[in-house]
């Protein structure tokens, strides 16, 4: 089949400039294609992707509501402090006096409920305490009050969340008996105590447009006309490095339309008497309906839609150690997937997993006419970062 169709009817090989263009496109760091056999590189990249997604998931587990964080911290420290000890809460550092007072009241309430140790109120000192205390002053005051343990509390605030740190310190030896640091999710209670009201709104309530980029890998599973192109046993699966830019418009808190440009490559090796390969680069243009939910600082999305594709270069057909360039038609198809993200800095760090399937075959145009080459089922795995622009009202 190949001898009669290609070897006698193919035009002369293209000039050297075509080989230079093909070499540049296939060597591009944005569109790397890993043919079958380069398992080490694939495993390294997949391992990095899995580790990054695992780290994202583990980090997301740390943030808890304020009351829960304080109760868990005190419960943890109560196991570190000897029973029947006298404890005093000193040096509560916070930008909000109301928040500092609330923390002290909660610590006192916890000791009354648990009856594990005795709390001493430092406000009865004369003169009363004010401002930040040095370590020496804290130890001296603890001894004056007859306390065996001092609780030192610090509450700090960043753009996205609070951090609570509580240390239990032995008065006599200054040894740290226990220490706990917890990430706190902003909520209405913290808003009322600190006067910060912008932290509890979800991303969908804050922004109208979102712009993001992501990068990762995709696995391509090919099906082709076996009677014409061969059985595909040499490489019916290939890997591609992908890069994407995305733009979404948030119509409502939980609903958005998203469009993307996904740059990717294909490499298919087949055999029908003679070994042959097809390689090309395309940009996929999806339009997606996206539904997003915002538990605490996190976001979870599901989406679905359709895509079309645009060729970025001519398809390279290689047979008998010769390369030929031909025009081809890029397919359209359907996409279904989901994302998981966490607010990090001014934007959101997210992982994206999706499945895409071609509804139309990639077609090759040559001197013999137009022929279908293959259809694909594809799995994409990527990490990205997204920023929101233009404030919007609640809907």
MITORVO-913603 format. One record per atom (N, C-alpha, C, O, CB): y negated, z negated, x negated. Coordinates in steps of 0.1 Angstrom, whole numbers, plus 5000, padded with zeros to 4 digits. Glycine has a CB too. Example, Ala and Ser with C-alpha at 12.3 -4.5 7.8 and 13.67 -1.06 7.14 Angstrom:
<nodes>
505749224868
504549224877
503349224868
503349154858
504549104887
502249294872
501149294863
500049214871
498949204866
500649434859
</nodes>
This chain:
<nodes>
501250004992
500050005000
498850004991
497850084993
500049885009
498749914982
497549904973
497450034965
496350084963
497649784964
498550084960
498450204951
497850324958
497050394953
499850234945
498350344971
497850464978
496450444983
495650534984
498750494989
496150314987
494850294994
493750274984
492650324986
494950175003
493950194973
492850154964
492850234951
491750284948
493050014961
493950244945
493850304931
493450444931
492850494921
495250284924
493750524941
493350664942
492050684949
491450794946
494450744949
491650594957
490450624965
489250534962
488150564966
490750604980
489450434953
488250354950
487250424941
487650504933
488750224943
485950404944
484950464935
485050404921
485650304919
483550454941
484250464912
484250414898
483750274898
482950234907
483450504889
484150194888
483650054888
482050054887
481450144882
484149984875
481449944893
480049934893
479449914879
480249884870
479549824902
478149944877
477549924863
477649774859
477849684867
476149974863
477349744846
477449614841
476549514848
476849394848
477149614826
475349554854
474449464860
475149394872
474849274874
473249534865
476049454879
476749394890
477649274885
477749174891
477649494897
478349294873
479149194868
478249074864
478748954865
479949244855
477049104859
476148994855
475748914867
475748784867
474949044848
475448984878
475048914890
476248834896
476048714900
474549014901
477448894896
478548814901
478848694893
479148584898
479748914901
478748704880
479048594871
478048484873
478448364873
479048634856
476748514875
475748414877
475948344891
475848224891
474348484877
476348424901
476448364914
477648274915
477548164920
476648474925
478848314908
480048224909
479848104900
480548014901
481248304905
479048114889
478848004880
477747914884
477547814878
478548054866
477047944895
475947864900
476447724903
477447704909
475247924912
475647614899
476047474902
475947444916
476547344921
475247384894
475247524924
475147504938
476347554946
476647494956
473847564944
476947654941
478047724948
479347724939
479847834938
477647864952
479847614934
481047624926
482247644935
482347574945
481247504917
483147734931
484447754938
485547714929
485547774918
484547894944
486447634933
487547584924
488847654928
489347624939
487647434925
489247754921
490547824924
491747724923
491647624917
490747944916
492847774928
494047694928
494447664913
494347754905
495147754935
494747544910
495247504896
494247414890
494647334881
495347634888
492947414893
492047314887
492047184894
491047144900
490547374887
493247124894
493447004902
492746884896
492246794904
494946964903
492546874883
491846764877
490446754882
489946644885
491846774861
489646864881
488346864886
488246824901
487346754905
487647004884
489146884909
489046854923
489346704925
488646634934
490146934931
490246644918
490546504920
489446414915
489146314922
491846464912
488746454904
487546374900
486446374910
485946274913
487046424886
486146494915
485046504925
485446434938
484546364944
484746654928
486646444942
487046374955
487046224953
486646154962
488446424959
487446184941
487446034938
486045984938
485845874944
488046004925
485046054933
483646014933
483146004947
482445904951
482846104925
483546104955
483046104969
483645984977
482945924985
483446234976
484945954975
485545844982
484945714978
484745624986
487045844979
484645694965
484045574960
482645554966
482345444969
484045574945
481845664966
480545654972
480545614987
479845534991
479745784970
481445674994
481645645008
482145505010
481645435020
482545745016
483045455002
483545315003
482445225000
482245115006
484745294993
481645254989
480445164986
479445154997
478945045000
479845214974
479245265004
478345275015
478845185026
478145105032
478145415020
480145195029
480745115040
480744965037
480444885045
482145155042
481044935024
481044785020
479644725021
479444615025
481644775006
478644805016
477344755017
476844735031
476144635034
476344855010
477344815040
476944805054
477444675060
476944635070
477344925062
478544625055
479144505061
478344375058
478644275065
480544495056
477444375048
476844255044
475744205054
475544085055
476244275031
475044295060
473844265068
474344195081
475144255089
472944385071
473744075085
474144005097
472843955103
471743945097
475043885093
472843905116
471743855123
471343715116
472143655109
472043825137
470043685118
469443565111
470143435114
470543365105
467943555115
470343405127
471043275130
472443275125
472843165120
471043255145
473143385126
474543385120
474543365105
475343295100
475143515124
473543425098
473443415084
473243275080
473843215070
472343505078
472243205087
471943065083
473142975086
473442885078
470743025091
473742995098
474942905101
476042925091
476642825087
475342935115
476343045088
477443075078
477143015065
478042965058
477743225077
475843025060
475442975047
475642825047
476142765037
474043015044
475142755057
475242605058
476742565059
477042465053
474442555070
477542635066
478942605067
479642615053
480442535049
479642695077
479242725046
479742745032
479342625023
480142575016
479342875027
478042595023
477542485014
478042355018
478242265009
476042485014
478342325031
478842195035
480242165028
480542045026
479042185050
480942275025
482242245018
482042225003
482942174996
483142375019
480842254998
480542224984
479842094981
479942034970
479642334978
479242034992
478541914990
479441794994
480141805004
477241905000
479541694985
480441584988
480141515002
478941515006
480341474977
481141475009
480941415022
480141285021
480041215011
482341375028
479341265032
478541145033
477341145023
476741035020
479341015031
477041255017
475841265008
474541265016
474541295028
475941395000
473541225009
472141235015
471541355010
471441374997
471341105012
471041445019
470541575015
469141595019
468741545030
471441685021
468341655011
466941685015
466641835013
467041895002
465941595007
466041905022
465642045021
464242055015
463242015022
465742115034
464142095003
462842104996
462642254991
463542334990
462742014984
461342284988
461042414982
461542524990
462142624985
461642414968
461242525004
461542635012
460442745010
459342725015
461642595027
460842855004
459842955000
459943075010
461043135011
460143004986
458843105017
458743215026
457243255028
456443165027
459443175040
457043375031
455643425033
455143375047
453943375049
455643575033
456043335055
455743285069
455943135070
457143095069
456543365079
454943055072
455142905074
455942875086
456742785086
453742835075
455842955097
456642935109
458042955106
458942885111
456143025120
458443065098
459743085094
460342975086
461542935088
459943225087
459542925076
460042815068
460342685076
461342625074
459042785057
459442655086
459642545094
460842555103
461542465106
458342515103
461042685108
462242705117
463542685109
464442625114
462242855122
463542725096
464742715088
465042565086
466142515087
464542785074
464042485083
464142335081
464742275094
465642195093
462842275077
464142315105
464642255118
466042295120
466842205125
463742305130
466442415117
467842455119
468842375110
469942345114
468042605117
468342355098
469242275088
469442135093
470542075093
468542275074
468342075099
468441935104
469341935116
470241845118
467041885108
469242045125
470142045137
471542065133
472442005139
469642165146
471842135122
473242155118
473842025113
474941995116
473242265107
473041955105
473541825100
473841725111
474841645111
472641765090
473041725122
473241635133
474541675141
475341595145
472041635143
474741805142
475841855150
477241835142
478241805148
475742005153
477141855129
478441845121
478641705116
479841665114
478341935109
477641625114
477741485109
478541475096
479241385093
478541405120
478341585087
478941585074
478141515064
478741455054
479241725070
476841515065
476041445055
474741405062
474441445074
475741535043
473941325055
472641275061
471441355056
471341375043
472541125058
470541395065
469341465060
468241365060
468041275068
469041575070
467341385049
466141305048
464941405050
464941515045
466041245034
463941355058
462841445061
461741415051
461141305050
462241405075
461441515042
460441495032
458941485037
458041455029
460441615022
458741515050
457341515055
456841365056
455641355058
457341575069
457741265054
457241135055
456641085042
456240975040
458341035059
456741175032
456141135019
454641125020
453941195027
456541235008
454041035011
452641025010
452241044996
452740964987
452140885016
451441144993
450841245002
451941345006
452941354999
449641314995
451641415017
452641515022
452741635012
451841655004
452241565036
453941695012
454141815003
453441935008
453241955020
455641845002
452942014998
452242145001
452442234989
452542194978
450742115004
452542364992
452742464982
454142464976
454942394980
451742444971
454242554966
455542574959
455742464949
454842424942
455642714953
456942404948
457242294940
458042344927
458842434928
458042184947
457742284916
458542314904
459842244904
460042154913
457742264891
460742284896
462142224895
462042074892
462741994898
462942294885
461142044883
460941894879
460441814891
460941704893
460041884867
459541874899
458941794910
460041784921
460141674927
457741864916
460841884923
461841884933
462841774930
463341694938
462642014934
463241764917
464241664913
463641524914
464341434918
464741684898
462441504910
461741374911
461641334926
461941214929
460341384905
461241424935
461141384949
462541354955
462641264963
460441504957
463541434951
464841404956
465341264952
465941194960
465841504950
465041224939
465441084935
464640984943
465140874947
465141064920
463341004945
462440914953
462940894967
462840784972
461040964953
463540994973
464040984987
465440934987
465940914998
463941124993
466040914976
467440864976
468440964979
469540934984
467540754985
468141094977
469041204980
469941234968
469541224957
468241334984
471141274971
472141314961
472041464959
472441514948
473541264964
471641544970
471641684969
470341744975
469841694985
472941744977
469841844968
468641914973
469042054977
469842124970
467641924961
468542094989
468742234993
467442314990
466342284995
469042245008
467542414982
466442504979
466642634986
467642704985
466342524963
465642674994
465742785003
464742895000
463542854998
465642745018
465143014999
464243124996
464443245006
465643285008
464343184982
463443285013
463543405022
462643505018
461443495018
463243355037
463143625014
462343735009
462443855018
463443865025
462743774994
461443935018
461444055027
461144185020
460344185011
460244035038
461944285023
461744425018
461344515029
461044465041
462944475010
461244645027
460844735037
461844735049
461444775060
460744875031
463144705046
464144725057
464744595062
465244595073
465144815052
464844495054
465644375058
465144255050
464344265041
467144405055
465644135054
465344015047
466543965039
467744015041
465043905058
466343885029
467343815022
467143665022
466143615019
467443875007
468243595026
468243455026
469043395014
470243435013
468743395040
468443315006
469243244995
469043094997
467943044997
468743294981
470243024997
470242884998
471042824986
472142874984
470742835012
470542734979
471242664968
471342514970
470342454975
470542694954
472442464968
472642314968
472742264954
473542304946
474042274976
471742174950
471642124936
471841974936
471241904944
470142164931
472641934926
472841794924
471641724918
471141774908
474041764915
471041624924
469841564919
469941504905
469041524897
469441454929
471041434902
471241364889
471441464878
470841454867
472341264890
472341564880
472741654869
472041784869
472041864859
474241674869
471341814880
470641944882
471742064883
471342174881
469641974871
472942024885
474042124885
474042194899
473842124909
475442064883
474142324899
474242394912
475642374918
476642424913
473842544910
475642304930
476942284936
477442404944
478642424946
476742164946
476542484949
476842604956
475642694959
474542644959
477542564969
475842824960
474742914962
475243024971
476343074969
474142964949
474343074980
474743174989
473543264992
472443214994
475343125002
473743404991
472743494994
473243595004
474343645003
472243574981
472443615015
472843695026
471743795030
470643755030
473243605038
472143915033
471244015039
471143995054
472143985061
471644155035
469843995059
469643965073
469044085080
468144155075
468643845074
469544115092
469044225100
467744175107
467844075114
470144265110
466644245107
465544215115
465844215130
466544305135
464344315112
465344115137
465444105151
464244045158
463244025151
466744025155
464244025171
463143975178
462743835173
461543805173
463343975193
463743755170
463343615165
462543625152
461543555151
464643535163
462943705143
462243715131
460843775133
459843745127
463043805120
460743875143
459443935146
458543825151
457343825147
459644035157
459043735159
458143635165
457743535154
456643475155
458843565176
458543505144
458243405134
457343465123
456643395117
459543355128
457543595120
456843655109
455643745113
454843785105
457743735101
455643785126
454643885130
454844025127
453944115128
453343845125
456044055122
456444195118
457244255130
458344205133
457244205105
456644355137
457344405149
457944545147
458544595155
456344405160
457644605135
458044745133
459544755128
460044865127
457144815124
460144645125
461444655118
462644665128
463644715124
461644545110
462444625141
463544625150
463744755157
464744775164
463444515159
462844845157
462944975164
463945055157
464145055145
461645045164
464745135165
465745225159
465045345153
463945375157
466745265169
465745415144
465145535138
464745635149
463745705148
466045605128
465545645159
465245745170
464045715178
463345795183
466445755179
463645575178
462445535185
461245555176
460145545181
462645395189
461445575163
460345575154
459845715151
458645735150
460645505142
460745805149
460445935143
460746055153
461646045161
461045955130
460046165151
460246275159
461046385152
461946455158
458946335164
460746405139
461446495131
462246425119
461746325114
460546605125
463346475116
464146425104
464546545095
465046645099
465346345109
464246525082
464546625072
465546565062
465246455057
463246675065
466646625059
467546575050
468246675041
468146795044
468646495058
468846625030
469646715022
470946645019
471046525020
468946745008
472046725016
473346665013
474046755004
473846875004
474146635026
475046694997
475946774989
477346724989
477546604992
475346774974
478346804986
479646764987
480646874985
480346974978
479946695000
481846864990
482946954989
483447005002
483246935012
484146894981
484047115002
484747165014
486147225011
486247285000
483847265022
487047215020
488447275018
488547385028
488247365040
489547165020
488947505023
489047625031
490447665033
491147685023
488147735025
490947675045
492247715048
492247855054
491547875065
493047615058
492847955048
492648095052
493848145060
495048115057
492448185039
493548235069
494648315076
494148455075
492948485077
494848265091
495148545073
494748685071
495848775077
496948735080
494548725057
495548905078
496549005083
497649025072
497349105063
495849145087
498748955074
499748965063
500349095061
500749135050
500848865066
500449175072
501049315070
500149405062
500649505056
501249375084
498849365061
497949455053
497549395040
497649465030
496749485061
497149265040
496649205028
497649125020
497349075009
495449115031
498849105025
499849025018
500048885025
499448865036
499448995004
500848805019
501248685026
500348565022
500548455028
502648645023
499448585012
498548475009
499248355001
498648245001
497948425021
500448374996
501148264990
500448214977
500648104973
502548304987
499748304971
499148264958
498048154959
497948064951
498648384951
497248164970
496148064972
495648084986
494648154988
495048084962
496348024996
495848025009
494847915012
494247905023
497048015019
494547825002
493647715003
492647724991
493147744979
494347575004
491447704993
490447694981
489447584984
489347534995
489747824979
488747544973
487747434974
486447494970
486347584962
488147314965
485347444977
484047494974
483047374973
483147274980
483547594985
482147384963
481047284963
479947334972
479547454971
480547264948
479447244980
478447284990
477147214988
477147094984
478947265004
476047274992
474747214993
474047255006
474147365010
473847254981
473447155013
472847185026
471547115028
471247005022
473847135037
470647175035
469347125040
469447115055
469947215061
468147205035
468947015061
469046995076
467746945082
466946875075
470146905080
467446995094
466246955101
466646925115
467247005122
465147065100
466246805120
466546775134
465346725142
464346665136
467646655135
465346755155
464246725164
464846615174
465746645181
463646845171
464246495174
464746385182
464146395196
462946345198
464446255175
464846455206
464346465219
464246325226
463246285233
465146555227
465346245224
465446115230
465946015219
466346065208
466346115243
466045895222
466545795212
467845825207
468145815195
466545655219
468745875215
470145905211
470546055210
471646085207
471145835220
469546145213
469946285213
468946365205
467746345206
469946335228
469446455197
468646545189
469346675188
470546695189
468446485175
468546785185
469046915181
468846925166
467746895161
468347035189
469846975159
469746985144
470147125140
471147185144
470746885138
469347185131
469647315125
469847285110
469247195104
468647415128
470647375103
470947355089
471047485082
471247595088
472347275088
471047475069
471347585060
472347535050
472047445041
470147645053
473647585050
474747535042
475147645032
475647745036
475947485051
474947615019
475247715009
476647685004
476947575000
474247714997
477547795004
478947775001
479547894995
478948004996
479647725014
480747884990
481448004985
482848004989
483447904994
481447994969
483548124988
484948144991
485648214980
485048294973
485048225005
486948174978
487748244968
489148244974
489848144976
487748164955
489648364977
490948384983
491848474974
491348584970
490948444997
492948434970
493948514962
495148544970
495748454977
494348434949
495448674971
496648714979
497448814971
497148854960
496148784992
498648844976
499648924969
500349014979
500948964988
500548844960
500449144976
501249234983
501649344973
501149454974
500449294996
502549304965
502949394954
502049384942
502549384930
502949544959
500749374944
499849354933
498949234936
498449214948
498949484932
498649154926
497749034928
496349084930
495849164923
497848944916
495749024940
494349064943
493548934948
494148844952
494249174955
492248944946
491448824950
490148874957
489648984954
491148734938
489548784966
488348814972
487448694969
487848574971
488448834988
486148714965
485248604963
483848644968
483448754967
485148564948
483148544974
481848574979
481048444981
481648334981
481948654992
479748454984
478948334986
478148364999
477648475001
477948304974
478048265008
477348285020
476448155023
476648055017
478348305032
475548175033
474848055038
475148045053
475048145060
473248075036
475647935056
476047905070
474847845078
474247755072
477347805071
474547885090
473447845097
473947785111
474047855121
472447965100
474147655111
474647585123
473447545132
472347525127
475547465120
473747535145
472847475155
473647375162
474647405169
472147575165
473247245161
474147135166
473447045176
472247015175
474547045154
474146995186
473746885194
474246755189
475446745186
474246915209
473346665186
473746545179
473446415187
472346405192
472946535165
474446325188
474246205195
474346085185
475346075178
475246185207
473346005184
473345895174
473145765181
472445745190
472145925164
473845665175
473745525179
473345435167
473745465156
475045475186
472545325170
471945245159
472345105160
471545025164
470445265160
473545065156
473844915156
473244855143
473544895132
475344895156
472344765145
471644695134
470944795125
470144875130
472644615126
471244785112
470544885103
471245015101
470945095093
470344815089
472345035109
473245145106
473045255117
472345235127
474645095106
473645365114
473545475124
474945545124
475545565113
472445575121
475445585136
476645655137
476345775146
475845755157
477745565143
476745895142
476446015149
477746095151
478646095143
475446095142
477746165163
478746265165
478046395169
476946385176
479846225177
478546505165
477846635168
478746745170
479946745165
476846665157
478246855176
479046975178
478147085180
477047075185
480046955189
478647205177
477747325179
478447455174
479647455172
476447305173
477647555172
478047685167
477347725154
476247665151
477947795178
477847815147
477147865135
477348015133
478348075138
477747795122
476448075126
476548215121
476448205106
476048105101
475548305128
476748315099
476648315085
475948445080
476048545086
478148305079
475348425068
474648545062
475148555048
475148455040
473048515062
475548675044
476048695030
474948675020
473748715022
476648835028
475248605009
474248594998
474448694987
473648714978
474348454992
475648754987
475948854977
477048944982
477648914992
476348794963
477349054976
478449144980
479749074977
479848994967
478349284972
480749104984
482049044982
482649114970
482649234968
483049064994
483249034961
483849084949
485349094952
486048994954
483648994936
485949224951
487349244952
487949274939
487449374932
487649364962
488849194935
489449214921
490949254923
491749184929
489349084913
491349364916
492749404916
492949474903
492149554898
492949494928
494149454897
494549514885
493549494874
493249594867
494849664887
492949374873
491949344863
490649424864
489949434854
492549364849
490349474875
489149544878
488449484890
489049444899
489449704880
487049474889
486249414899
485449524906
484949624900
485349314893
485349514920
484649604928
483749524938
484249424943
485549704935
482549574940
481649504949
481549584962
481349704962
480249494943
481749514974
481649574987
480849484997
480849364995
483049604993
480149555006
479549475016
480549415026
481649465027
478549575024
480149315033
481049245042
480249185053
479149155052
481949145035
480949155064
480349085075
480748945075
481948905075
480749155089
479748845076
480048705076
480348665090
479748715099
478948625069
481248565092
481648525105
480748425112
479848375106
483048465105
481048405125
480448295133
481648205138
482748245138
479548345145
481248085142
482347995146
481747865152
480647855156
483247955135
482647765153
482347635159
482447525149
483247525140
483247605171
481647415151
481647295143
481747165151
481147165162
480347295134
482447075146
482546935152
482646835141
483446855131
483846925162
481946725142
481946625131
481246495135
480846475146
481346685119
480946415124
480346295126
479746245113
480046285102
481246185132
478746145114
478146085102
478145935104
478145885115
476746145100
478045865092
477745725092
476645695082
476745745071
479045645089
475645625086
474545605077
474045455077
474345385086
473345695080
473245425067
472645295066
471245315061
470945395052
473445195056
470245235067
468845255063
468745205048
469145095045
467945175072
468145285040
467945255026
466645305021
466445425020
469145315017
465745205018
464345245015
463645315027
463845265038
464345345003
462845415025
462145475036
463045565045
462545605056
461045565031
464245595041
465145685048
466445625051
466645505051
465245815041
467445715053
468845685056
469845755047
469745875045
469145715071
470645675040
471745725032
472945745042
473345655049
472145635020
473545865042
474645885051
475845965045
475646045035
474145965063
476945945051
478146035048
478446125060
478346075071
479345945044
478846245057
479046345067
480446405066
480846445055
477946455067
481246405077
482546475077
482546565089
482246525100
483746365077
483046685087
483046785098
484146885096
484646915085
481646855099
484446945108
485447055108
484847175114
484147175124
486747015117
485047295108
484547425113
485647525113
486547525105
483347475104
485647615123
486647715124
485947855127
485047855136
487647685135
486347955121
485848095123
486348145136
487548145138
486148185111
485548195145
485948275157
486048425154
486648495162
485048245168
485448465143
485348605139
485848615125
485548535117
483948665141
486548725122
487148745108
485948795099
485048865104
488248835108
486048755087
485248815076
485748955074
486848975070
485248725063
484849055076
485249195075
484649255062
483549235058
484749265087
485449345056
485149415044
484849565047
485649625055
486249405034
483749615042
483349755044
483549835032
482949805021
481849765049
484449935032
484750015020
484850165024
484650205036
485949965014
485350245015
485450395017
486550415028
486550525033
485850465004
487450325030
488450345040
488050295054
488750315064
489750265036
486750245055
486250195068
486150045068
486049985057
487250235079
486049985080
485849835081
487249775084
487949815093
484849805092
487549675076
488849605077
488549455077
487749405070
489749635066
489249375086
489249235086
490049175074
491149225071
489749175100
489449075068
490049015056
490748885060
491948865058
489049005045
489948785065
490448655067
489648585077
488448615080
490548575054
490248475083
489548375091
489748245084
490748225076
490048365106
488848145086
488948015079
488947895089
488247905099
487848005069
489647795085
489447665091
488947575079
489547585068
490747595097
487847505081
487247435069
486947285072
486547245084
485947505066
487247205062
486847065063
485747035052
485847075041
488146975060
484646965057
483546945048
483446785046
483546715056
482246995054
483146745034
482946605030
481646595022
481646665011
484146545023
480646525026
479446525018
478646395020
478946315029
478546645023
477746365011
476846255011
475346315011
475146415005
477046154999
474446245018
473146295019
472146185022
472446065023
473046395030
470846225022
469746135024
468746205034
468446315032
469046095011
468246125043
467446175054
466146095055
466145975055
468246185067
465046165057
463746095060
463146145073
463346255077
462746135048
462446045080
461846075093
460346095091
459746035083
462145965103
459846185100
458446215100
457846225114
458646255124
458146355093
456646185116
455946195129
456446085138
457546095143
456046335135
455645985141
456045875149
456145925164
455346015168
455045755148
457045865171
457145905185
457345775194
457645675188
458445995187
457045795207
457145675216
458645655220
459445735217
456345695228
458845545226
460245515231
460545595243
459645615252
460345365234
461745655244
462245725255
463645685259
464245745268
462145885253
</nodes>
